[in-house]
Structures are given as structure tokens and as C-alpha cells.
Amino acid sequence: MNSMTATPSAKRLVEIYDTTLRDGTQGEGVSFSLQDKLNIARRLAEIGIDYIEGGYPLSNEKDVAFFDRVRRLDLGATQVCAFGMTRRRAFRAADDPGMKALLAAETPVVTLVGKSWDYHVTEVLGVSLEENLAMVGESVELLASSRQVIYDAEHFFDGWKANPQYAAKTLQAAASAGATHLILCDTNGGSLPEEIAELVEAARQAVAGHDVTIGIHCHNDSELAVANSLAAVDAGAGQVQGTINGIGERCGNVDLISVIANLALKKRGYQVLGGGSLESLTELSRFVYETANLQWRGNQPFVGNSAFAHKGGMHVHAINKSAKTYEHIDPVLVGNERRILVSELSGRSNIAAVTAHHRLGEDRKLMDAILAEVVRLENQGYQFESAGASFDLLVRRVAGTLRGHFEPIKYRVVAGDRNAATHHVFAEAIIKLKIGDRLCFDAAEGHGPVNALDAALRKTLEPVYPTLSEMRLVDYKVRVVDSGGGTAASIRVNIESGDHNETWGTIGVSENVIEASWQALVDAVEYKLHKDESQPAGPVRPPAAAITEPTR
């Protein structure tokens, strides 16, 4: 089982070890419920992740429950690992509570972390260098009698730089005791790629007499975690540990999304995930973001919403002729898509690309009119990059093809403190619309002014347009356009809405935040109605998060 094993096609296998469920949860603002962890484990197994680190069974009851429940899931060839530390000082390994918890988790693989930096041994653990070697060897030996053991050498790179002879001895102690993998951890995230490559080779030489796989575990404190991981693989590492989207403590762990994509699509001679398709990478990335209740990182390589977004007119002109002029891979390979943005920087090429589905032909005069309207509105504070639905309605309006499903006449919002003693606040919205030849007047309450407007709008329109019941608010953002105006500054409101099939963005701009919100709400509803008319109803896909544990 050495790290240089090659497949018959001469591609070297590189194992992918995911620690999103343990190391990832140490990131600020990241927390997973038990069901979240089970759902993510299922998704990781579906794309072919080799190892999933489920948690530390001694630390909390949720992780104990996870190891009990995950055994009932069919994860295919993916193996689940319990994570723990070497035995405590002055304990026999068999009597140590941590060792007992790892064995009780009943996972086929156990990942054990130990100290490889002499400074940490003496100053943090407070034991002698010899005692630390015994802690490593005895802990691995106990677990290896019934489990596969992956040994994580914490602070390996700092330790080797300080005392290479001792760092080598810690690896040799783990290998001699039966560990199958020795993972070199850049725990502080401060190493450079050339250092990583050099010390991976040094570690391989130090344990050349043992049948072990060398692996790499990088943190991103110097923004080099991906580069460092790839350098380690080139130097002979056969396993990469990291997290989906790079979540984790401080600046995070290495982003496995980028590692997988680079090894499979960019570098030569390596195979990951069994050589399978990477078309689920974007969906997996966004599923983890949503489950962790984190905002997507728009500029994330390969899977970000902006990874294949083009804004400059010259770029779009070239993209229309040949996509590879400004794209390093076909976005379809990782399940992403090309996006053409529209702004004051756009040219006719942008407008033509984005409006292709409107079948406007080669009407240059109309394209110029649309572009002029975009420039005029952006000068007022509009931005259509994340408001594609509002831009779609703008095109229809300029082209003279917009058929409004309703006409807003007026609205009124009342909000305040209903009870000064209890601070019970309230919001009420009253709206008047024209639907066809009929005037409609209604009111609704909400948790705030915008929610009240949304409720009143739906209450008035749903009897006529019942599909609006499928529509939901996904996100609501407020930005100040001109901070120099103080409290009278223009406000930009972006609303993201969704239904069973897709999400769409709308925008409103005004010096009044309620008015800006009303503009965006009206556009969101109007776009939904136009969309439903132009697209036949398709099969309803359940939400991605609705994954439940199978019964047995």
C-alpha cells in the first residue's frame, strides 16, 4: 500500500479524505446538526470520496450518535473514520477514555493525531520526548489490532524544521505500530510549496522500510493550501485531507473542490474519485454551503457563481466565438455554467448573448436601446449582475413585448410599536392593484414592512394566479448606493426568489428602502408569472436537503 501505486492506465491513485464534518465544524459560524452530518456524508459518498471523518466520539453526544446512525447508511466503498488523539500521559492505552471511545465508535478506520514537534511535546503536552513516542506507538498498536489506522502528524512541517530527527522518529513509531497512512499536517498553514515538496520526500525516505501511504493535510493561513497539497502529491503523497469549500478554523482547510478538480482535470497522471465524473462538484459545494447556512463564495474557483461569469464586452465578444479564449475548462465538467453579465461595461455582445432566448435577431438599434437603458439605470445605482429577472423584464419593456399581469396603483405601509411597555412591534401593508379591468384592494400584516408588503401582494394575486403559492423568498439584501448622502442616500435592494425549479434575482433602487423593496418584489412576482407562461410545468424536484436515513 505505498503512495506510488499506479493503475493499469499508468495513473496514480490519490485518495481523497474529507474532514468537513469534524475539522470543518471548527470554522467560525459553522455548525451541523446530526441529520446535517448524515446528509453530507451521503452526498460525499455519492461522488466517491474515499474517507469521511465523522467526528471525535469523546467530545460530544452528537458525534457518538452520528457513528451509530451512519452504520445504517449505504455509503458504498466510502469508509467512515472516527477521529481521536493518542493516549494521555500516565495512562495505559487500553485504559484511556479516548481509546475506548474510538473503539466503541465501531468505524472500520480510526484517525489518530499525535505530536511531531518537540516544542509542542515539552511545552504543550508537558511530557518527555520519549514518553510522546510511547504514546504514539502504544495508541496506534492498540487500535491497529482491530482497525485500519491513519496517523495524523500534527505540526509536522514546523516540527521537522525544528528537529528533523525527532519528527522522523514520531513517523517511524506510528508506522512500526501498524499505521497504514502517515499524514503530514501543515497545522499552522505557514509552509510554502517548495518546503512541502522537500519535506514530503524527506518523510518518505524516513519510513522507506515501511509499507505506508504518505498523505498531506494543509491549512490555508497563507492562501497556499491548494498549491501545497498539489506540491505534496507531486512529491509522492497518496492521500489529500481537506474540507468541502475549505471551511475550517482560522483561514480554513484546503478546499477539496479545487484539489479534486485540479488533480482530475488539470494535472496529468493522477486519478481521484475512481475516475468518475465531476459534474456533481458544484451541486455538492452549494449543498454544503446551504447546510452550514453560509453564503456561497461567488469567486470560488471551478464551482463559484462567478467562476465562469463574463462582464467585459471584449471578453464576451471573444467567448461567443470560442469559449476557451477566456475559460480554462468547460464549466459543464464540474457542473457549473457560463454566465454573461450585463452592466455599463457591456457591449452589444453581452446584450446579444443574454437576450438570445428572446429571439430579438440582429436588431442593432434595439440592442443599443437596451444597452442605453442599462447604462442609465446603473448610473442611478442599479446593478443587473445578480438581478437577471429584472434585466429580463427590462428587455421586454424596451422591446415592447412586456405584458404586465397586474398594475400597481399604490401602497401604504404602517409600522411601529404596538405596546411601548412590551415593545411588541407590528407592520401592516395596504395595497391597491389593477388586474385586467378590475381594481383590487387588500391588506396584510407581516413581521416587518417588507414581509407585510409581500404578504399583501400574494394575498391579492394568488386567487388569480395560483402558481404564486410555489414562490418563496430565498434572500434579501440591502446596500447603500451613495454613502455620502447619509440617511438620505439611495438604497439598493436585491431579492432572490425561488420555486420548485429555479431561483431568480430582482432589484429596486430608491432613497426609500420600502420603495426599493417594493420595486424588487413586484419584479419578482412579474417574472414568476412570465416564466410560468413560457415554460410547461415539469416534474417537481424535492429540495436537496430532504435526505432522510433509510429504514432497515
C-alpha positions as CSV (number, residue, x, y, z in Angstrom):
1,M,0.0,0.0,0.0
2,N,2.6,2.6,-0.9
3,S,1.8,6.1,-2.1
4,M,3.2,5.5,-5.6
5,T,0.8,2.7,-6.6
6,A,-0.3,3.1,-10.2
7,T,-3.4,1.9,-12.1
8,P,-3.1,-0.1,-15.3
9,S,-3.6,3.1,-17.2
10,A,-0.4,4.5,-15.5
11,K,-2.4,7.0,-13.5
12,R,-1.5,7.1,-9.8
13,L,-4.4,6.8,-7.4
14,V,-4.8,9.7,-5.0
15,E,-7.2,9.1,-2.1
16,I,-9.5,12.0,-1.0
17,Y,-10.1,12.2,2.7
18,D,-12.9,14.6,3.8
19,T,-13.0,16.1,7.3
20,T,-15.8,18.6,6.7
21,L,-17.8,17.0,9.5
22,R,-15.0,17.4,12.1
23,D,-12.3,19.9,11.1
24,G,-14.7,21.9,9.1
25,T,-17.0,22.5,12.0
26,Q,-14.2,24.3,13.8
27,G,-14.7,27.2,11.4
28,E,-16.3,30.3,12.8
29,G,-20.1,30.2,12.3
30,V,-20.2,26.5,11.2
31,S,-22.4,24.1,12.9
32,F,-24.1,20.9,11.7
33,S,-27.0,19.0,13.3
34,L,-26.9,15.2,13.4
35,Q,-29.1,15.0,10.4
36,D,-27.0,17.6,8.6
37,K,-23.9,15.4,9.1
38,L,-25.7,12.3,7.8
39,N,-27.0,14.1,4.8
40,I,-23.5,15.5,4.0
41,A,-21.9,12.0,4.5
42,R,-24.4,10.6,1.9
43,R,-23.5,13.3,-0.6
44,L,-19.8,12.8,-0.1
45,A,-20.2,9.1,-0.7
46,E,-22.2,9.6,-3.8
47,I,-19.3,11.4,-5.6
48,G,-16.8,8.8,-4.5
49,I,-14.9,10.4,-1.6
50,D,-12.6,7.6,-0.2
51,Y,-12.7,8.5,3.5
52,I,-15.2,10.6,5.6
53,E,-14.0,11.7,9.0
54,G,-17.2,11.8,11.1
55,G,-16.1,13.5,14.3
56,Y,-14.5,13.0,17.7
57,P,-16.6,10.5,19.7
58,L,-15.2,11.6,23.1
59,S,-16.1,15.2,22.6
60,N,-19.9,15.2,22.4
61,E,-23.0,13.1,22.2
62,K,-23.9,14.2,18.7
63,D,-20.8,12.6,17.3
64,V,-21.5,9.4,19.2
65,A,-24.9,9.3,17.7
66,F,-23.5,10.0,14.2
67,F,-21.3,6.9,14.3
68,D,-24.3,4.8,15.5
69,R,-26.6,6.2,12.7
70,V,-24.1,6.3,9.9
71,R,-23.6,2.5,10.1
72,R,-27.2,2.2,8.7
73,L,-26.4,4.2,5.6
74,D,-25.2,2.5,2.4
75,L,-22.1,4.5,1.6
76,G,-20.7,2.1,-1.0
77,A,-16.9,1.9,-0.9
78,T,-16.5,5.1,1.1
79,Q,-15.1,4.4,4.6
80,V,-16.1,6.3,7.7
81,C,-13.3,7.3,10.2
82,A,-13.5,8.2,13.9
83,F,-11.0,10.8,15.0
84,G,-9.1,11.0,18.3
85,M,-5.8,11.7,20.0
86,T,-3.1,9.5,21.3
87,R,-3.5,8.2,24.8
88,R,-3.0,10.6,27.7
89,R,0.2,10.6,29.7
90,A,0.4,8.2,32.6
91,F,-2.5,6.1,31.1
92,R,-2.2,2.7,29.6
93,A,-3.6,2.8,26.0
94,A,-6.2,0.2,26.9
95,D,-7.5,2.2,29.9
96,D,-7.6,5.6,28.2
97,P,-11.1,7.0,27.8
98,G,-10.3,8.3,24.3
99,M,-9.1,5.0,23.1
100,K,-12.2,3.3,24.4
101,A,-14.4,5.9,22.7
102,L,-12.6,5.3,19.4
103,L,-13.1,1.6,19.6
104,A,-16.8,2.0,20.7
105,A,-17.5,4.0,17.5
106,E,-17.0,0.8,15.6
107,T,-15.7,2.5,12.4
108,P,-13.6,0.5,10.1
109,V,-10.9,3.3,10.2
110,V,-9.6,5.3,13.0
111,T,-7.6,8.6,12.5
112,L,-5.2,9.3,15.3
113,V,-3.5,12.6,15.8
114,G,-0.2,12.9,17.6
115,K,2.6,15.4,18.2
116,S,5.6,15.6,15.9
117,W,7.0,18.9,17.0
118,D,9.4,18.6,20.0
119,Y,8.3,22.1,21.2
120,H,4.7,21.0,21.4
121,V,5.7,17.8,23.2
122,T,7.5,19.5,26.0
123,E,5.6,22.8,26.2
124,V,2.0,21.8,25.5
125,L,1.8,18.1,26.5
126,G,4.4,18.6,29.2
127,V,5.9,15.2,28.7
128,S,9.4,13.9,27.7
129,L,10.2,13.3,24.1
130,E,10.5,9.5,24.9
131,E,7.1,9.5,26.5
132,N,5.5,11.1,23.5
133,L,7.0,8.4,21.2
134,A,5.5,5.7,23.6
135,M,2.1,7.5,23.5
136,V,2.1,7.4,19.7
137,G,3.3,3.8,19.3
138,E,1.1,2.3,22.0
139,S,-2.0,4.1,20.9
140,V,-1.6,3.0,17.2
141,E,-0.7,-0.5,18.2
142,L,-3.9,-0.9,20.3
143,L,-6.2,0.4,17.5
144,A,-4.4,-1.3,14.7
145,S,-5.1,-4.7,16.2
146,S,-8.8,-4.3,15.0
147,R,-8.9,-1.2,12.9
148,Q,-7.2,0.5,10.0
149,V,-5.2,3.4,11.5
150,I,-4.5,6.7,9.8
151,Y,-1.9,8.7,11.7
152,D,-2.0,12.5,11.5
153,A,1.4,14.0,12.4
154,E,0.3,17.4,13.8
155,H,2.6,20.3,13.1
156,F,4.8,18.0,11.1
157,F,6.4,20.7,8.9
158,D,7.2,23.0,11.9
159,G,8.5,20.0,13.8
160,W,10.8,18.8,11.0
161,K,12.3,22.3,10.6
162,A,13.0,22.5,14.4
163,N,14.2,18.9,14.9
164,P,14.1,16.6,11.9
165,Q,15.5,13.6,13.7
166,Y,12.7,13.7,16.3
167,A,9.9,14.3,13.7
168,A,11.2,11.3,11.8
169,K,11.1,9.2,14.9
170,T,7.4,10.0,15.5
171,L,6.5,8.8,12.0
172,Q,8.6,5.7,12.5
173,A,6.9,5.0,15.8
174,A,3.4,5.1,14.1
175,A,4.5,3.1,11.1
176,S,6.1,0.4,13.2
177,A,3.0,0.1,15.4
178,G,0.8,-0.6,12.3
179,A,-0.5,2.7,10.9
180,T,-1.3,2.3,7.2
181,H,-1.2,6.1,6.5
182,L,1.1,8.8,7.8
183,I,-0.4,12.2,7.2
184,L,1.9,15.2,7.2
185,C,0.0,18.2,8.7
186,D,0.8,21.8,7.9
187,T,-1.3,22.7,11.0
188,N,-0.3,26.4,11.2
189,G,-0.7,26.8,7.4
190,G,2.5,28.7,7.0
191,S,4.6,26.5,4.7
192,L,5.5,27.2,1.1
193,P,5.0,24.7,-1.8
194,E,8.8,24.1,-2.2
195,E,9.1,23.4,1.5
196,I,6.1,21.0,1.3
197,A,7.6,19.1,-1.6
198,E,11.1,18.8,0.0
199,L,9.8,17.5,3.4
200,V,7.3,15.1,1.8
201,E,10.2,13.5,0.1
202,A,12.2,13.6,3.4
203,A,9.3,11.9,5.2
204,R,9.1,9.2,2.5
205,Q,12.8,8.4,2.9
206,A,12.5,8.3,6.7
207,V,9.9,5.5,6.5
208,A,11.1,3.8,3.3
209,G,11.2,0.5,5.1
210,H,7.5,0.5,5.9
211,D,4.5,-0.2,3.7
212,V,2.6,3.1,4.3
213,T,0.9,5.8,2.4
214,I,2.1,9.3,2.9
215,G,-0.6,11.9,2.9
216,I,-1.0,15.7,3.3
217,H,-3.3,17.9,5.4
218,C,-2.9,21.6,4.8
219,H,-4.5,24.7,6.3
220,N,-4.9,27.9,4.3
221,D,-3.4,30.6,6.5
222,S,-1.0,31.7,3.7
223,E,-3.6,31.2,0.9
224,L,-1.4,28.3,-0.3
225,A,-3.3,25.2,0.9
226,V,-4.3,24.1,-2.6
227,A,-0.8,24.7,-4.1
228,N,0.8,23.0,-1.1
229,S,-1.4,19.9,-1.4
230,L,-0.7,19.6,-5.1
231,A,3.0,20.0,-4.5
232,A,2.8,17.2,-1.9
233,V,1.0,14.9,-4.4
234,D,3.7,15.6,-7.0
235,A,6.3,14.7,-4.3
236,G,4.6,11.4,-3.7
237,A,1.7,11.9,-1.3
238,G,-1.1,9.4,-1.9
239,Q,-3.8,11.0,0.2
240,V,-5.1,14.6,0.5
241,Q,-7.2,15.6,3.5
242,G,-9.3,18.7,3.5
243,T,-12.9,20.0,3.6
244,I,-15.6,20.9,1.1
245,N,-15.3,24.7,0.3
246,G,-12.3,24.9,2.5
247,I,-14.3,25.6,5.7
248,G,-12.4,25.2,8.9
249,E,-10.6,27.0,11.8
250,R,-8.9,30.4,11.2
251,C,-8.5,30.8,7.4
252,G,-9.8,27.3,6.8
253,N,-8.5,24.0,5.4
254,V,-7.6,23.1,1.9
255,D,-10.7,23.2,-0.4
256,L,-11.2,19.7,-1.6
257,I,-13.3,21.0,-4.5
258,S,-10.2,22.7,-6.0
259,V,-7.9,19.8,-5.2
260,I,-10.2,17.3,-6.9
261,A,-10.8,19.4,-9.9
262,N,-7.1,20.2,-10.4
263,L,-5.9,16.6,-10.0
264,A,-8.6,15.3,-12.3
265,L,-8.8,18.0,-15.0
266,K,-5.6,20.0,-14.9
267,K,-2.7,17.8,-13.8
268,R,-1.6,14.6,-15.6
269,G,-1.1,11.2,-14.3
270,Y,-3.5,11.1,-11.3
271,Q,-6.8,9.6,-10.7
272,V,-9.3,10.6,-8.0
273,L,-12.8,9.5,-7.0
274,G,-12.4,6.3,-9.0
275,G,-12.0,8.3,-12.2
276,G,-15.7,9.2,-12.2
277,S,-17.4,12.4,-13.4
278,L,-17.0,15.6,-11.6
279,E,-20.4,17.0,-12.7
280,S,-21.7,16.9,-9.1
281,L,-19.0,19.1,-7.7
282,T,-20.9,22.4,-8.0
283,E,-24.0,20.9,-6.5
284,L,-22.0,19.4,-3.6
285,S,-20.3,22.7,-2.9
286,R,-23.6,24.6,-2.7
287,F,-25.3,21.8,-0.7
288,V,-22.6,22.1,2.0
289,Y,-22.9,25.9,2.0
290,E,-26.7,25.7,2.4
291,T,-26.5,23.1,5.1
292,A,-24.0,25.1,7.0
293,N,-26.1,28.3,6.5
294,L,-23.2,30.0,4.8
295,Q,-23.2,32.4,1.9
296,W,-21.7,30.9,-1.4
297,R,-18.3,32.3,-2.2
298,G,-19.0,33.8,-5.6
299,N,-15.4,33.8,-6.8
300,Q,-14.7,30.3,-5.7
301,P,-12.7,28.5,-8.4
302,F,-14.4,25.9,-10.5
303,V,-17.8,26.0,-8.7
304,G,-18.4,29.6,-7.7
305,N,-21.3,31.6,-9.3
306,S,-18.7,33.9,-10.8
307,A,-16.2,31.3,-11.8
308,F,-17.4,31.4,-15.5
309,A,-19.1,34.8,-15.4
310,H,-18.1,37.3,-18.1
311,K,-18.7,41.0,-18.0
312,G,-16.4,43.0,-20.3
313,G,-17.8,43.4,-23.8
314,M,-14.5,42.4,-25.4
315,H,-14.4,39.2,-23.4
316,V,-17.9,38.3,-24.3
317,H,-17.3,39.0,-27.9
318,A,-14.4,36.5,-27.8
319,I,-16.4,34.0,-25.8
320,N,-19.2,34.0,-28.4
321,K,-16.6,32.9,-31.0
322,S,-14.6,30.5,-28.8
323,A,-15.2,29.8,-25.1
324,K,-11.7,28.7,-24.5
325,T,-10.5,32.3,-25.1
326,Y,-11.5,33.2,-21.5
327,E,-12.3,29.9,-19.8
328,H,-9.7,27.4,-18.7
329,I,-12.1,24.5,-18.7
330,D,-15.7,23.8,-19.9
331,P,-17.9,24.7,-16.9
332,V,-20.1,21.6,-17.6
333,L,-17.2,19.4,-16.5
334,V,-17.7,20.5,-12.8
335,G,-21.5,21.0,-13.1
336,N,-21.2,24.8,-13.3
337,E,-22.5,27.1,-16.1
338,R,-21.4,30.1,-18.1
339,R,-22.9,33.4,-17.2
340,I,-22.9,36.6,-19.3
341,L,-23.3,39.7,-17.1
342,V,-24.8,43.0,-18.1
343,S,-23.6,46.3,-16.9
344,E,-22.4,49.7,-18.1
345,L,-19.2,48.0,-19.2
346,S,-21.2,45.7,-21.6
347,G,-21.2,45.9,-25.3
348,R,-23.7,44.6,-27.9
349,S,-22.1,41.1,-27.5
350,N,-23.2,40.9,-23.9
351,I,-26.7,42.0,-24.7
352,A,-27.0,39.6,-27.6
353,A,-25.8,36.7,-25.5
354,V,-28.0,37.3,-22.6
355,T,-31.1,38.1,-24.7
356,A,-30.7,35.2,-27.2
357,H,-33.8,33.4,-25.7
358,H,-35.9,36.5,-26.6
359,R,-35.2,35.9,-30.3
360,L,-34.5,39.6,-31.0
361,G,-32.4,38.7,-34.0
362,E,-29.7,41.1,-35.3
363,D,-31.6,44.3,-34.3
364,R,-28.7,46.5,-33.6
365,K,-30.9,49.5,-32.9
366,L,-32.8,47.5,-30.2
367,M,-29.5,46.2,-28.7
368,D,-28.3,49.8,-28.5
369,A,-31.5,50.9,-26.8
370,I,-31.3,48.1,-24.2
371,L,-27.7,49.0,-23.5
372,A,-28.5,52.7,-23.2
373,E,-31.2,51.8,-20.6
374,V,-28.8,49.6,-18.7
375,V,-26.3,52.5,-18.6
376,R,-29.0,55.0,-17.5
377,L,-30.2,52.8,-14.7
378,E,-26.7,51.8,-13.5
379,N,-26.0,55.5,-13.2
380,Q,-28.9,55.6,-10.7
381,G,-27.5,52.7,-8.7
382,Y,-28.9,49.6,-10.4
383,Q,-26.7,46.6,-10.9
384,F,-28.1,43.8,-13.0
385,E,-25.3,41.2,-12.5
386,S,-27.3,39.5,-9.7
387,A,-30.7,40.6,-10.9
388,G,-31.3,38.6,-14.1
389,A,-35.0,38.6,-13.7
390,S,-35.2,42.4,-13.5
391,F,-33.0,42.6,-16.6
392,D,-35.3,40.1,-18.4
393,L,-38.2,42.4,-17.7
394,L,-36.2,45.4,-18.8
395,V,-35.5,43.8,-22.2
396,R,-39.2,43.0,-22.7
397,R,-40.1,46.6,-21.7
398,V,-37.7,48.2,-24.2
399,A,-38.6,45.7,-26.9
400,G,-42.3,46.5,-26.3
401,T,-43.2,42.8,-25.5
402,L,-43.9,43.1,-21.8
403,R,-47.4,42.2,-20.9
404,G,-47.9,43.1,-17.3
405,H,-50.1,40.7,-15.3
406,F,-51.0,43.4,-12.9
407,E,-50.5,47.2,-12.4
408,P,-49.5,48.5,-9.0
409,I,-51.7,51.6,-8.2
410,K,-50.5,52.5,-4.7
411,Y,-49.4,51.0,-1.4
412,R,-49.2,52.1,2.2
413,V,-47.1,50.6,5.0
414,V,-47.7,51.3,8.7
415,A,-45.1,50.0,11.2
416,G,-44.5,50.8,14.8
417,D,-44.5,49.8,18.4
418,R,-47.9,48.4,19.4
419,N,-47.1,48.3,23.1
420,A,-44.4,50.6,24.5
421,A,-44.1,48.5,27.6
422,T,-43.5,45.2,25.9
423,H,-42.0,46.6,22.7
424,H,-44.4,44.5,20.6
425,V,-43.8,45.8,17.1
426,F,-46.1,45.4,14.1
427,A,-46.2,46.1,10.4
428,E,-49.3,46.4,8.1
429,A,-49.4,46.9,4.4
430,I,-52.3,48.1,2.3
431,I,-52.1,47.8,-1.5
432,K,-54.2,48.6,-4.5
433,L,-53.6,46.8,-7.8
434,K,-55.3,46.7,-11.2
435,I,-55.7,43.2,-12.6
436,G,-57.2,43.4,-16.1
437,D,-60.1,45.7,-15.8
438,R,-60.6,45.1,-12.1
439,L,-59.3,47.2,-9.2
440,C,-58.2,45.1,-6.2
441,F,-57.7,46.4,-2.7
442,D,-56.4,44.3,0.2
443,A,-54.2,44.4,3.3
444,A,-52.0,42.1,5.3
445,E,-49.7,42.0,8.4
446,G,-46.1,40.9,8.5
447,H,-43.1,40.6,10.7
448,G,-41.8,43.8,9.1
449,P,-42.7,46.2,6.4
450,V,-41.3,44.2,3.5
451,N,-42.8,41.0,4.8
452,A,-46.2,42.8,5.1
453,L,-45.9,44.0,1.5
454,D,-45.0,40.6,0.3
455,A,-48.0,39.1,2.2
456,A,-50.4,41.7,0.8
457,L,-49.2,41.2,-2.7
458,R,-49.6,37.4,-2.6
459,K,-53.0,37.7,-0.9
460,T,-54.3,39.9,-3.7
461,L,-52.8,38.0,-6.6
462,E,-52.9,34.3,-5.7
463,P,-56.7,33.9,-6.3
464,V,-56.0,34.9,-9.9
465,Y,-52.5,33.4,-10.3
466,P,-52.4,30.3,-8.0
467,T,-48.9,29.3,-9.0
468,L,-47.6,32.2,-6.9
469,S,-48.1,29.9,-3.9
470,E,-45.0,28.0,-5.0
471,M,-42.9,31.1,-4.8
472,R,-40.7,31.8,-1.8
473,L,-38.2,34.4,-0.7
474,V,-34.6,33.0,-0.7
475,D,-32.5,36.0,0.2
476,Y,-33.0,39.8,0.8
477,K,-30.0,42.2,0.7
478,V,-29.9,46.0,1.3
479,R,-26.9,48.1,0.2
480,V,-26.3,51.8,0.4
481,V,-25.5,53.2,-3.1
482,D,-24.2,56.6,-2.2
483,S,-22.9,56.7,1.4
484,G,-22.2,60.4,1.0
485,G,-26.0,61.0,1.2
486,G,-26.2,59.8,4.8
487,T,-29.7,58.7,5.8
488,A,-31.0,60.2,2.5
489,A,-28.7,58.1,0.4
490,S,-30.0,55.9,-2.4
491,I,-30.7,52.3,-1.3
492,R,-30.3,49.2,-3.5
493,V,-32.4,46.2,-2.6
494,N,-31.7,42.8,-4.1
495,I,-34.2,40.0,-3.6
496,E,-33.6,36.4,-4.6
497,S,-36.8,34.3,-5.1
498,G,-37.3,30.7,-6.0
499,D,-39.8,28.0,-6.7
500,H,-39.6,24.2,-7.3
501,N,-37.5,24.7,-10.5
502,E,-35.2,27.7,-10.2
503,T,-34.2,30.9,-8.4
504,W,-34.1,34.4,-9.8
505,G,-32.9,37.8,-8.7
506,T,-34.6,41.2,-8.9
507,I,-33.6,44.7,-7.9
508,G,-35.0,48.0,-6.7
509,V,-33.3,51.4,-6.1
510,S,-34.7,54.4,-4.2
511,E,-33.9,56.8,-1.4
512,N,-36.7,55.0,0.4
513,V,-35.9,51.4,1.4
514,I,-39.5,50.4,1.4
515,E,-40.0,51.7,-2.2
516,A,-36.8,49.9,-3.3
517,S,-38.1,46.7,-1.7
518,W,-41.5,47.1,-3.4
519,Q,-39.9,47.5,-6.8
520,A,-37.9,44.3,-6.3
521,L,-40.9,42.4,-5.0
522,V,-43.1,43.5,-8.0
523,D,-40.4,42.4,-10.4
524,A,-40.0,39.0,-8.7
525,V,-43.7,38.3,-8.9
526,E,-44.0,39.6,-12.5
527,Y,-41.0,37.4,-13.6
528,K,-42.5,34.3,-12.0
529,L,-45.8,34.8,-13.9
530,H,-44.0,35.3,-17.2
531,K,-41.8,32.3,-16.6
532,D,-44.8,30.1,-15.8
533,E,-46.4,31.1,-19.1
534,S,-43.4,30.3,-21.2
535,Q,-42.4,27.0,-19.6
536,P,-44.6,24.0,-19.3
537,A,-44.9,22.5,-15.9
538,G,-42.1,19.9,-15.3
539,P,-41.5,17.3,-12.6
540,V,-41.1,18.8,-9.1
541,R,-37.7,18.0,-7.6
542,P,-37.6,17.7,-3.8
543,P,-35.2,20.1,-2.0
544,A,-31.7,18.7,-1.8
545,A,-31.7,18.9,2.0
546,A,-34.6,16.5,2.2
547,I,-32.4,13.4,2.5
548,T,-33.5,11.1,5.3
549,E,-31.9,8.0,6.7
550,P,-33.3,4.8,5.1
551,T,-35.1,2.3,7.4
552,R,-33.7,-1.1,7.9
